[in-house]
Amino acid sequence: MMNGHSSTILHAMSDYNEWKVNVDEKWFDLAFKEHHDMLHDDEQPCCRFKFSINNTRISENIKCPECSRILEKYIGLLCCHEAD
């Protein structure tokens, strides 16, 4: 099982012809993970989590699924508008 952004997960899957030569030696999961990690290093997507402002039980030690560093806690407001 893997956790990642669609920009790198889907890219890695679409590149299957590039890394499939490693599947016999490393098995599918490791060959896929190595290719995905290479793409992730190149693209470095951001990572965001949203929590309800009423949630008082947010852990102090949530790790980033991308780099495993401890995330800082922020409360943010966001307003997005689609172009007409």
C-alpha positions in Angstrom: 0.0 0.0 0.0 1.2 3.5 -0.8 0.1 7.0 0.1 0.8 9.8 -2.2 -0.4 12.7 -4.4 -2.3 11.9 -7.6 0.3 14.0 -9.5 3.1 11.5 -8.6 1.0 8.2 -8.2 -0.7 8.5 -11.5 2.5 9.7 -13.2 4.3 6.6 -11.9 1.5 4.3 -13.1 1.6 5.9 -16.6 5.4 5.4 -16.7 5.0 1.6 -16.2 6.8 0.8 -19.4 9.9 2.6 -18.1 10.1 0.7 -14.8 8.5 -2.7 -15.6 12.0 -4.1 -16.4 12.6 -4.0 -12.6 9.5 -6.0 -11.6 11.1 -9.4 -12.1 14.0 -8.5 -9.9 12.4 -6.2 -7.3 8.8 -7.3 -7.5 6.0 -4.8 -8.5 5.7 -3.0 -5.1 9.4 -2.1 -4.7 9.8 -1.2 -8.4 6.8 1.0 -8.3 7.9 2.7 -5.0 11.4 3.4 -6.3 10.0 5.0 -9.4 7.4 7.0 -7.5 10.0 8.2 -5.0 12.2 9.4 -7.9 9.2 11.4 -9.3 8.4 12.7 -5.9 11.9 14.0 -5.5 11.6 15.8 -8.8 8.1 17.3 -8.3 8.0 17.8 -4.5 4.2 18.3 -4.2 2.9 20.1 -1.2 0.9 18.3 1.5 -2.1 19.8 3.3 -4.6 18.6 5.9 -7.8 20.3 6.9 -9.2 19.9 10.4 -12.5 21.2 11.9 -12.0 24.2 14.1 -14.1 22.4 16.7 -11.7 19.4 16.8 -9.8 19.7 20.0 -8.2 16.2 19.8 -5.7 16.9 17.1 -2.5 15.0 17.8 0.7 16.9 18.4 2.8 14.3 16.4 1.2 14.0 13.0 3.8 13.1 10.4 3.9 14.3 6.9 3.2 11.4 4.6 5.7 12.7 2.1 8.8 13.4 4.2 7.9 12.0 7.7 8.7 15.3 9.5 6.3 16.4 12.3 3.7 18.8 10.9 3.1 22.2 12.4 -0.5 23.0 13.5 -2.2 25.8 11.7 -5.8 26.8 11.4 -6.6 28.4 8.1 -9.4 29.8 6.1 -9.7 29.3 2.4 -11.8 30.9 -0.3 -11.6 29.6 -3.8 -13.4 31.0 -6.8 -13.7 29.3 -10.2 -13.0 31.4 -13.2 -16.1 32.3 -15.2 
